Amino acid sequence: MLFSTIALSAGFILFAQSEMESQVLFGTFTAFTLLVCLAIDMTFLPSVVMETGLITVWDYVGLKFDEEFIGGIDLFQNMTVREAKIASLMAYPEDLKQGELLFSEGDIGDEMYVILEGSISIFLEKNGKRTDLVRLEKGNTFGEMGLFRKAERSASAEAAEKTRLLVVNRDCLDPLKKRNPKIAAKLFLNLANRLQSSLKDTDERLLAQKDFNLTSLEAKLNNDEKLAEQEISIKPEDLWESLGAKWRHKLQSFSETYKVARGKRLSKIKNDKGDFLFITSGTVEIASIVSAKNDTFSVGYCWTRKDFDLIGEYSLCTPNETATARAIARQDSTLLQFTETKLLALAKHEPRLAAQFLEDVVCLLSDQLAIADKRLQNH
């Protein structure tokens, strides 16, 4: 590029020898412009690229993505190698040295991270004492609550070794939804699966807690209701209405409809990983189960879902002996189940609808997980 620009500039300078004034001006200004552009390319542009962390086309060509690699990355499940590369182009990389702090507890987060190489330590620090919580390895995704809720970080994170991250923020997701909605839909589906898994783990920890102070039970339940009102960022029925009648009709064609009479359990609805259950009418209650073998008093928890809410806790109602909760219709209820297979088909045939709907699912699960986390902390 350097020699080509200099040669072209020298060629245009020759126009200065012309007897026609217009050719002299054309040659002089063109040569001057080429030299200025060359100077900018060699000085200013590199610093801009370093600061913005853009992934260039050469980075795309050099991305060592194969089926084995993307198979180990949470965010890239159900994607082809090409789709995973395109998704990566919408984000930007960040390299950390061993021991380098990524963020601190209490920081306001608006980014999500994918570990491409290395590992991250998640820890709490209080009164100068550090408590390590977990070490996240290559392939793990973290920080999604900050991305969708702009919430405070609940813990600190630092590089346990030399680490390379893929950073995703709203500036990455919005263009991906517009240009590649099919890929965006798959990305949101993977995020929803991760959040639902985290919600199940948090709820199970919550149900394992014991409370022997009966005098505080009523106050605790009232506080849980206030907490839910505070943490909900958007009402589920508003998301459903915002889709519009046309999109709602299309969504229903990619789902299974179940009708459950009042007082009946939802025992016939099997919900596997990647499946999501919504209630469109009526009321469903998810109540914790106390084992018959347990002679210790335990305060159960109860979740009530209605108004086209996502029943995120339904994963606790596994139809076997390991179930920690059961679902009962408190009114005649209609439910829609979206299986992973149907959602992937939706992403293929109606990519824009799939991207918007699955982003809404991620937002609903983020709210439910935030409420569960606060419940656990306040217990």
Summary of the structure (lengths in Angstrom):
residues: 379
radius of gyration: 27.0
end to end distance: 64.5
largest distance: 106.0
contacts: 1130
relative contact order: 0.11
helix: 50%
strand: 21%
